[in-house]
Amino acid sequence: MSETTQEMNSKYKKTKRYLSLVFFLLIVVLAARYIEFSLIELLQSIPQIISFIVVDFFPPSFSDIGSYMGPVIDTLYISIAATTISSVIAMFFGFMMSYKTTPHPMVRVVIRGIVTFFRSIPFLLWASLLVVILGVGVLPGIMGLILFGSAFLARVYAESIEEINSDSLEAMDAAGATYFHKIKHAVIPQFLPSFFSWTLFMFEINIRASAILGVVGAGGIGVLIKETMDLFQYGQTSMVITIMIIMILFVEYITNRIRRRLI
C-alpha cells in the first residue's frame, strides 16, 4: 500500500471519528432541549438536596428498629425464592436458546422471542401489574422478580453455553452419544462455573430489587421506606435505608466468598 493511500485512510478515519463525535453531541443537545433540561437549575438544586439529607434524614432514628426485622427477613426470603425459581426456569430456556444445545432451530427462535419480551419489561412494572391482579403482598413481588430474573438469566445462560469449548461436543457426536449424554457429560461441566457466577449475581440484583418492591405494594423492606416517607418520618426512613445498605453489602460479601470458592 502506498504512502498516499495510507494518508487518505488515516484522514478518512479521523473524519469519521469527528463526525461521530459531532453527531453524538448533537443528539445530546437535542435531547436536553426536548426534555427542557437546565444545567443551571441542576446546580442550584444541589444545596437544597444536601440540606434536606443533612437536616431531615440525619441522624437515623433507632426508636422502631425492632419492627424493621420482619420486612428485612421478607426481603431476604423473597430474593432467595425468586433467584432459586428463576435459575431453574432459566436453565431450561437457556439450553433451548443456545444453538449448541437447542433441539431445533425453530425452538431457539421461539424461545428467544419469548425471553426477549419478558426481559424488556422492568421488574417494577411486572410487580405493579401483579399487585393489581393479585393484590398487595409478597406474592406479586416474588412473581415479578421471577419473570424478570428468568428472562435475564436465560439470556446469559444461553450466551455462556455458546462460549463453551465445542471439541468435547464434537467428540461425543463422533462417538454416537445421545442429546442428553452430551448435555450431561460435555455441556454441564463447562457451564457450571458460569451458572454459579450469574446466579449469585442475580441474587444480588434481587436483593436490591426486592428492597424497593414495597413502593408498589409488593412486600419487602420497601414497604417501610414508602410508609415512613409518606408520614414524613425521615429519621425512620434514614434508618431503613441504612439497614438496606448494610444488608446489600453483607450479601455482596457473602456471594463474593461463595463465588471464589466455587469458581
Kinemage of the C-alpha trace (Angstrom):
@kinemage 1
@onewidth
@group {chain A} dominant
@subgroup {mainchain}
@vectorlist {calphas} color= white
{ca met a 1} P 0.000 0.000 0.000
{ca ser a 2} L 1.372 3.380 -0.999
{ca glu a 3} L 2.046 6.191 1.437
{ca thr a 4} L -0.626 8.339 -0.198
{ca thr a 5} L -3.260 5.641 0.295
{ca gln a 6} L -2.285 5.262 3.961
{ca glu a 7} L -2.609 9.013 4.492
{ca met a 8} L -6.033 9.021 2.838
{ca asn a 9} L -7.217 6.141 5.030
{ca ser a 10} L -5.894 7.897 8.123
{ca lys a 11} L -7.695 11.138 7.194
{ca tyr a 12} L -10.879 9.183 6.452
{ca lys a 13} L -10.795 7.515 9.889
{ca lys a 14} L -10.165 10.848 11.640
{ca thr a 15} L -13.005 12.488 9.735
{ca lys a 16} L -15.286 9.587 10.602
{ca arg a 17} L -14.419 9.908 14.299
{ca tyr a 18} L -15.031 13.661 14.275
{ca leu a 19} L -18.367 13.267 12.515
{ca ser a 20} L -19.408 10.579 15.015
{ca leu a 21} L -18.480 12.886 17.896
{ca val a 22} L -20.408 15.793 16.357
{ca phe a 23} L -23.425 13.543 15.790
{ca phe a 24} L -23.304 12.329 19.403
{ca leu a 25} L -23.077 15.880 20.773
{ca leu a 26} L -25.953 16.939 18.529
{ca ile a 27} L -28.112 14.118 19.896
{ca val a 28} L -27.245 15.142 23.476
{ca val a 29} L -28.126 18.790 22.809
{ca leu a 30} L -31.417 17.873 21.116
{ca ala a 31} L -32.331 15.518 23.965
{ca ala a 32} L -31.556 18.191 26.570
{ca arg a 33} L -33.662 20.753 24.708
{ca tyr a 34} L -36.540 18.316 24.250
{ca ile a 35} L -36.775 17.472 27.975
{ca glu a 36} L -36.063 21.125 28.873
{ca phe a 37} L -33.045 20.161 30.948
{ca ser a 38} L -31.283 23.074 32.618
{ca leu a 39} L -27.775 22.716 33.989
{ca ile a 40} L -28.238 25.925 35.982
{ca glu a 41} L -31.332 24.532 37.732
{ca leu a 42} L -29.446 21.324 38.463
{ca leu a 43} L -26.571 23.186 40.095
{ca gln a 44} L -28.972 25.417 42.034
{ca ser a 45} L -30.844 22.378 43.404
{ca ile a 46} L -27.713 20.677 44.800
{ca pro a 47} L -27.558 22.792 48.015
{ca gln a 48} L -31.263 22.105 48.627
{ca ile a 49} L -30.739 18.355 48.207
{ca ile a 50} L -27.731 18.346 50.540
{ca ser a 51} L -29.626 20.421 53.119
{ca phe a 52} L -32.601 18.049 53.020
{ca ile a 53} L -30.390 14.984 53.505
{ca val a 54} L -28.299 16.502 56.303
{ca val a 55} L -31.121 18.229 58.209
{ca asp a 56} L -34.109 15.894 57.727
{ca phe a 57} L -32.527 12.481 57.165
{ca phe a 58} L -29.867 12.583 59.872
{ca pro a 59} L -29.441 11.250 62.395
{ca pro a 60} L -31.215 7.911 61.750
{ca ser a 61} L -33.915 7.085 64.281
{ca phe a 62} L -33.396 3.884 66.305
{ca ser a 63} L -36.793 4.085 68.033
{ca asp a 64} L -38.583 1.429 65.923
{ca ile a 65} L -35.613 -0.637 64.781
{ca gly a 66} L -37.082 -3.828 66.239
{ca ser a 67} L -40.089 -3.612 63.944
{ca tyr a 68} L -37.856 -3.473 60.864
{ca met a 69} L -36.544 -7.023 61.173
{ca gly a 70} L -39.677 -8.647 59.745
{ca pro a 71} L -39.562 -6.763 56.414
{ca val a 72} L -35.780 -7.299 56.239
{ca ile a 73} L -36.279 -11.066 56.556
{ca asp a 74} L -39.093 -10.873 53.996
{ca thr a 75} L -36.687 -9.168 51.587
{ca leu a 76} L -34.103 -11.939 52.022
{ca tyr a 77} L -36.678 -14.690 51.586
{ca ile a 78} L -38.188 -13.004 48.520
{ca ser a 79} L -34.717 -12.809 46.931
{ca ile a 80} L -33.828 -16.414 47.769
{ca ala a 81} L -37.126 -17.798 46.463
{ca ala a 82} L -37.094 -15.661 43.305
{ca thr a 83} L -33.466 -16.472 42.487
{ca thr a 84} L -33.912 -20.216 43.017
{ca ile a 85} L -37.034 -20.498 40.894
{ca ser a 86} L -35.645 -18.153 38.226
{ca ser a 87} L -32.424 -20.157 37.868
{ca val a 88} L -34.322 -23.421 37.346
{ca ile a 89} L -36.651 -21.911 34.732
{ca ala a 90} L -33.815 -20.001 33.059
{ca met a 91} L -31.606 -23.085 32.786
{ca phe a 92} L -34.267 -24.847 30.732
{ca phe a 93} L -34.811 -21.824 28.481
{ca gly a 94} L -31.058 -21.239 28.241
{ca phe a 95} L -30.483 -24.724 26.861
{ca met a 96} L -33.348 -24.242 24.418
{ca met a 97} L -31.951 -20.851 23.285
{ca ser a 98} L -28.326 -21.824 22.707
{ca tyr a 99} L -27.532 -23.011 19.198
{ca lys a 100} L -25.229 -25.652 20.685
{ca thr a 101} L -27.952 -27.314 22.749
{ca thr a 102} L -31.295 -26.415 21.174
{ca pro a 103} L -33.177 -29.455 19.828
{ca his a 104} L -34.322 -27.483 16.753
{ca pro a 105} L -33.543 -24.037 15.275
{ca met a 106} L -37.233 -23.075 15.350
{ca val a 107} L -37.374 -23.826 19.076
{ca arg a 108} L -34.432 -21.482 19.566
{ca val a 109} L -36.140 -18.663 17.651
{ca val a 110} L -39.454 -19.017 19.511
{ca ile a 111} L -37.854 -19.251 22.981
{ca arg a 112} L -35.548 -16.310 22.272
{ca gly a 113} L -38.536 -14.193 21.253
{ca ile a 114} L -40.436 -15.076 24.432
{ca val a 115} L -37.420 -14.359 26.631
{ca thr a 116} L -36.775 -11.037 24.883
{ca phe a 117} L -40.369 -9.977 25.529
{ca phe a 118} L -40.242 -10.760 29.251
{ca arg a 119} L -36.777 -9.224 29.638
{ca ser a 120} L -37.912 -5.979 28.021
{ca ile a 121} L -40.409 -5.271 30.816
{ca pro a 122} L -38.795 -3.937 34.051
{ca phe a 123} L -39.383 -5.941 37.229
{ca leu a 124} L -41.054 -2.951 38.899
{ca leu a 125} L -43.644 -2.813 36.118
{ca trp a 126} L -44.242 -6.549 36.456
{ca ala a 127} L -44.726 -6.098 40.206
{ca ser a 128} L -47.132 -3.183 39.646
{ca leu a 129} L -49.255 -5.223 37.235
{ca leu a 130} L -49.260 -8.254 39.517
{ca val a 131} L -50.280 -6.131 42.521
{ca val a 132} L -53.337 -5.035 40.539
{ca ile a 133} L -54.100 -8.664 39.613
{ca leu a 134} L -53.221 -10.461 42.859
{ca gly a 135} L -53.485 -7.717 45.447
{ca val a 136} L -50.952 -6.224 47.846
{ca gly a 137} L -48.467 -8.678 49.377
{ca val a 138} L -45.287 -10.648 48.927
{ca leu a 139} L -46.554 -12.913 46.109
{ca pro a 140} L -46.658 -10.195 43.390
{ca gly a 141} L -43.098 -9.204 44.317
{ca ile a 142} L -41.789 -12.757 44.064
{ca met a 143} L -43.566 -13.355 40.755
{ca gly a 144} L -42.317 -10.071 39.318
{ca leu a 145} L -38.725 -10.950 40.194
{ca ile a 146} L -39.181 -14.467 38.804
{ca leu a 147} L -40.484 -13.199 35.466
{ca phe a 148} L -37.701 -10.677 35.045
{ca gly a 149} L -34.963 -12.880 36.560
{ca ser a 150} L -35.849 -15.905 34.437
{ca ala a 151} L -35.617 -13.856 31.247
{ca phe a 152} L -32.343 -12.204 32.288
{ca leu a 153} L -30.687 -15.453 33.379
{ca ala a 154} L -31.925 -17.368 30.333
{ca arg a 155} L -30.130 -14.879 28.099
{ca val a 156} L -26.809 -15.008 29.968
{ca tyr a 157} L -27.019 -18.770 30.460
{ca ala a 158} L -27.506 -19.245 26.704
{ca glu a 159} L -24.538 -16.999 25.938
{ca ser a 160} L -22.391 -18.896 28.449
{ca ile a 161} L -23.341 -22.218 26.848
{ca glu a 162} L -22.463 -20.876 23.413
{ca glu a 163} L -18.989 -19.908 24.697
{ca ile a 164} L -18.054 -23.403 25.897
{ca asn a 165} L -15.458 -25.439 24.028
{ca ser a 166} L -17.040 -27.387 21.157
{ca asp a 167} L -14.346 -30.075 20.969
{ca ser a 168} L -15.993 -32.294 23.587
{ca leu a 169} L -19.359 -31.976 21.837
{ca glu a 170} L -17.835 -32.933 18.508
{ca ala a 171} L -16.068 -35.891 20.110
{ca met a 172} L -19.309 -37.146 21.641
{ca asp a 173} L -21.100 -36.671 18.318
{ca ala a 174} L -18.441 -38.811 16.660
{ca ala a 175} L -18.922 -41.454 19.355
{ca gly a 176} L -22.677 -41.527 18.732
{ca ala a 177} L -23.726 -40.028 22.081
{ca thr a 178} L -27.353 -39.055 22.616
{ca tyr a 179} L -28.535 -35.488 23.190
{ca phe a 180} L -28.898 -35.963 26.942
{ca his a 181} L -25.494 -37.633 27.238
{ca lys a 182} L -23.895 -34.629 25.537
{ca ile a 183} L -25.699 -32.269 27.908
{ca lys a 184} L -24.665 -34.253 30.979
{ca his a 185} L -21.045 -35.022 30.141
{ca ala a 186} L -19.951 -32.207 27.802
{ca val a 187} L -22.057 -29.111 28.423
{ca ile a 188} L -22.938 -29.036 32.124
{ca pro a 189} L -19.373 -29.494 33.476
{ca gln a 190} L -18.178 -26.495 31.432
{ca phe a 191} L -21.314 -24.461 32.095
{ca leu a 192} L -21.418 -24.804 35.903
{ca pro a 193} L -18.875 -22.019 36.722
{ca ser a 194} L -20.877 -19.518 34.671
{ca phe a 195} L -24.106 -20.826 36.174
{ca phe a 196} L -22.913 -20.205 39.734
{ca ser a 197} L -21.450 -16.817 38.873
{ca trp a 198} L -24.548 -15.460 37.127
{ca thr a 199} L -26.957 -16.964 39.679
{ca leu a 200} L -25.128 -15.299 42.564
{ca phe a 201} L -25.109 -12.048 40.609
{ca met a 202} L -28.864 -12.399 40.095
{ca phe a 203} L -29.300 -12.915 43.826
{ca glu a 204} L -27.517 -9.602 44.467
{ca ile a 205} L -29.780 -7.891 41.927
{ca asn a 206} L -32.866 -9.397 43.553
{ca ile a 207} L -31.804 -8.123 46.991
{ca arg a 208} L -31.657 -4.581 45.607
{ca ala a 209} L -34.844 -5.026 43.591
{ca ser a 210} L -36.880 -6.576 46.417
{ca ala a 211} L -35.830 -3.690 48.658
{ca ile a 212} L -37.882 -1.284 46.523
{ca leu a 213} L -40.777 -3.583 45.643
{ca gly a 214} L -42.683 -2.216 48.617
{ca val a 215} L -43.020 1.088 46.785
{ca val a 216} L -45.709 -0.561 44.625
{ca gly a 217} L -47.095 -2.670 47.485
{ca ala a 218} L -45.231 -5.881 46.659
{ca gly a 219} L -43.724 -6.552 50.096
{ca gly a 220} L -40.202 -6.352 51.461
{ca ile a 221} L -38.324 -3.583 53.209
{ca gly a 222} L -39.512 -1.116 50.592
{ca val a 223} L -42.880 -1.035 52.388
{ca leu a 224} L -41.170 0.647 55.331
{ca ile a 225} L -39.485 3.178 53.068
{ca lys a 226} L -42.806 4.119 51.482
{ca glu a 227} L -44.690 4.272 54.785
{ca thr a 228} L -42.112 6.406 56.585
{ca met a 229} L -41.717 8.738 53.607
{ca asp a 230} L -45.494 9.186 53.323
{ca leu a 231} L -45.631 10.082 57.039
{ca phe a 232} L -42.637 12.453 56.734
{ca gln a 233} L -40.740 10.322 59.269
{ca tyr a 234} L -37.418 10.895 57.554
{ca gly a 235} L -35.360 9.740 60.546
{ca gln a 236} L -37.029 6.319 60.309
{ca thr a 237} L -36.563 6.354 56.527
{ca ser a 238} L -32.864 7.005 57.030
{ca met a 239} L -32.656 4.067 59.429
{ca val a 240} L -34.417 1.741 56.972
{ca ile a 241} L -32.109 2.837 54.132
{ca thr a 242} L -29.079 2.290 56.376
{ca ile a 243} L -30.268 -1.245 57.183
{ca met a 244} L -30.839 -1.871 53.479
{ca ile a 245} L -27.322 -0.703 52.581
{ca ile a 246} L -25.765 -2.882 55.307
{ca met a 247} L -27.789 -5.879 54.114
{ca ile a 248} L -26.730 -5.355 50.490
{ca leu a 249} L -23.049 -5.014 51.440
{ca phe a 250} L -23.255 -8.145 53.596
{ca val a 251} L -24.905 -10.123 50.783
{ca glu a 252} L -22.243 -8.955 48.315
{ca tyr a 253} L -19.505 -10.035 50.741
{ca ile a 254} L -21.056 -13.485 51.185
{ca thr a 255} L -21.709 -14.040 47.471
{ca asn a 256} L -18.160 -12.975 46.578
{ca arg a 257} L -16.755 -15.508 49.043
{ca ile a 258} L -19.023 -18.223 47.641
{ca arg a 259} L -18.060 -17.253 44.097
{ca arg a 260} L -14.331 -17.547 44.864
{ca arg a 261} L -14.851 -20.986 46.396
{ca leu a 262} L -16.989 -22.388 43.588
{ca ile a 263} L -15.336 -20.861 40.521
